[in-house]
Amino acid sequence: MRFIHRHLKESALEIAQNPQRLFALAEWPALLDGTTLALIGVHYNLVVGSILQHGQGRDDLDDYLEELETMSSVGVFMVTELGYGTNAAALQTEASYDPQTREFVLNTPSAQAQKFMPYTGLTDIPKIAIVLARLKVGDTDHGVLPFIVRISDENGLRPGIRARKLPEKPGAVLDNGVTWFDHVRIPRRSLLSGKMGHLTDDGRFHSMIADQRTRFLHSIDRVIPGRLCLTGALVACARASTYIAIRYSHQRLTYAPGSHPVPTIAYRNHQRSLFGALASTYAMTLLVNQAKQAYAQADRHGAAAVNRLISVTKAVATWTATETFAECQQRCGAQGMFAVNRIAAYIGTAQGVATAEGDNTVLLSQAAGELITMPETTPPETIHPEDARLDDPAFLLSLLTHSEHTLHAAAKRRFKEQLRQPSVTAFDAWNSTINDALDLGRSHGSRLALSALMAAADKAATADAGHALRLLAALYGLQEVDKRSGWYLAHGVLRTEHITRISGTIDDLCAKILPYSRMLVDGFNLPNNVLRAPIAAENYLTRPEFTASPPDEDRGEVECGQISVG
């Protein structure tokens, strides 16, 4: 992370305030090292970003920002507690104000309240944390707010702070730890109340925001771009995976009945796996780009809709990327196991991203809950089964739109019916609806992704690119319909003969995509001198990692794609 920091043109403060640069800074290192991705997101976005946002105009915080700018200290973000999981608003870590000394006393009141998962396992690295703690003044609890806390210096943990490195996590080498504060005194300037309120010297807290939960959500605002950083990074890894797997499949030879050996990509089942992953990756890339643009352009009036879009995008895109990694790794055979070929490492990264900065299932259920409370949209045009065109992206989009509208109406109706039942609590009503709501959330994300892919095809710079993207849109849309084919049949939207044609239509689309497959992965602009994956090179058989033969002294070096290996 420090190596990258030294080579950036902008300061950490400039990057934290420039969303597109922040997103790029997450995506490129993620291709090579998932550990660095996690550290970058916390340091630049969650820590530097939080201080800039909630400490705006405060020159008394300049010394902290200077340390973070030079990386003489590394940023740590401490929210989750061992006993409270995703219920962050119920955190129990306390910051009690002492008006006589004008200090806060930071304390962990129980084992449940230990900070869980922050990077505190290595104690000899200077670290500055944003700690979410419950502000208490006298007997009054003012809710959870952020505080700046020096966790460690070159001599180790600061007095009163205890930390233990958590057990090993296969595939991730972060120093996640569990941390306990034992009546640690921190200066009054540590409180980052920003627009959430103001604490007077004598201990009176004034806030224009009466609701504590709303204040808490404001205090973790930086988690929103953080979700996009992680999502964009994982989808970037999905692009790399399909790039590597498809380039390799064009070279890897296999047996063909009654023929000479053929590349594995010639087999239709191989195409279905990899081109299906490619279509999904294009769709998720464009969905993520849509969410990035919405965030960068949003004002406070549209914040709720943007946050909902980001939540849906994180869940749908990162789950889809995880499926892509598994498919690409398996299609690469034994080569998929080697770290040097990248894909195996992405699987470990995906496990962390699915829960970081908002667990996917929780985010999707919250977003779907908001969708259910919204008014029903105008019903889409009636679909006539006799007009079914399974290779037409526009028809497939109409199917996804129809299913989303129907799922929305059904979930909304079910929730209302449950609430009308005697002795049924709000939790009971929601709990009986939650799986329908999650289904709605996934459907909503898939429809947005297909729409974005179709728009990209219409704007393509060349006829070939537009045609290839329309084929991918048809394949992605048909895959999504296939997942719910029973639903479409049961609701009379498709007939039996359509369902039985889906598999053959997917094969036909794959055959049409094949001539464009190299162009499509090259469109990701991921040259192999960045990825350095041996099996993605032009001739992987010459790579030194996989040859025991002596070097050819006459040639001097072996050219492998865009890399020269001495």
Phi, psi and omega in degrees: 000319178294324177300313179298317183301320182294335185260003178279146179282330183262164173280165176300324181294320179292319181294318181298336182258005180239096187306315184295322177291323178297317179296317180296322180295333176281319190288315186291312177298331181300331180297334185247335184200106181295333178295315179297322177306311183297317181294318180298314181300318180290311186296304187285315188271302189286326183264297179301316180299319180293319180295317179296320184285313186265354178241025184303130178081005182258105180284351178286355178256005185297327181293322176296313181297325178296317178297319180288326178295317180275350185061026168292336169232146182254142182279142178228142181242124188236102179240294189302140176244152189305321186261002187239352172050235184280355180274067188294331181293345180264015183305149185245350176304134187248142170235097185266130184277133176252101184294336181289319180261352185055048177229165171254145174252109183270125187216143173262109188283342182201169178298328179299331187270005177297137178289127190246125172092350178293165186275075181241008184289328175264116192261357183259014177252126178299128184223140175242128186246150161263115183250125174274120183218160183275114180286122178236129176236110187064233179264006185261130177262118183260011177091182187271128180223163181271145178228144173272128182224129173280115184274317184207161172229193183295346179264357179117197181297145178287157182306136178087357181250127177241140180215146176228133178291134180285163181302160183299142177243110179305131178091354179219133185247023179290152181268052177304140182219175171244134193230139182234132176255126182246086178050055180276126180271128179231149185292161182300328181294350182293335183289124177255070185277338176047230180278359180284340181161183183217134178254123178281165182299327182273005171097022176259127182257123180246135179216139175279352181253106186287325186279124183294324180295321178296319177299318179298315181297323175296323184291337179250029179308325186291349175294332183297304175295333177298322177297321179290323176301311182293318181295312179300321180294318182290323177291327173299320177294328175293322175299316179298320181296314180291325176300311182294311186293320182287321176297319179295320183292339175283343181252329186288119185269150179214171182288140175230122182304128177067024184210172171289164176306144181233157175293149183300333181293346178290337181281134184296323180294325178292319177298316182300318180294309187280321179288329173298316177295321180296316179298316179296321181293319175299315181298317181289325176300315182288328174295316179297316179300321177297318179293321178300312181297320179297319179294314183296332185259356188288147167249178186295337181286333180256012187297321184296316180294321179293316179299321178295317177300318181294320179297313179298317181298315181300313183295306185293316185289319182285326173295319179295318178298320179299318176296323179296318180300314182297316181295313182294320179298315180294322181288346177269000179063217182299329180298335180291346181277340187278133180300327182297337177268008166075319194298320181300323180291327181296330180296319177296320178298319182298324181297323178285319183296326182300334181248342185287142176053038179116109179300135185307313183295320179295314180299316182292322179293323177295315180296317180294323176300321176294319179299320181296325181282348179281154179298149177294141179279168177299130181304138177293166179300146180297135179265127178260114184307329182293345180264008185300129175230096190289347178253014181256114182303324181295319178294318180295323176296323178296325177294314180296321178295319179297314182293321179297315180298317181294317179296321179298313181296319182293317181293320179297316180295317181297317181297315179296318180298320179295319181296332181281347181287139178295143178066011176268122179278169177299322178296316179301316181295316180292320182297328179282347184251347194298322181290324173296322180294318178297322176298318177298316181299316178296317180298319179299313180296319180296320179295318178297320182294315179297319179299319179294320179294320178295321178296322178295322178297321180292333183262005184303146185287334181231160179296319180297317180296317179297318179296315181297319180291326176293324175296318177296320179298317178297318181294314179299312181298320181290325175299318180293321177295320181300323179299331184241027185302322178298322179295314181296323179292315182296329182266008174072016181278324175237159179253171182303319182295332177288317181298318182289343179270349186301311184300314179295324179294322176299316178299318180297319178296320179298318179299324180285331180284330186313310182296340181259359191296320178292319178300319183293319179285328175295335178296344177286346179058049178243077181299146185287351172284353170267308182289322181054039176269117185306319186285352176267357179290162182300324177222088186295340182294340180268357182291135183296336180298334187235033175221139176255002182282153179292152179294151177278104187294334182289327184277333178081311178212161182250124177276125180233095181062241181257019179240141172252121182252118183295000000 
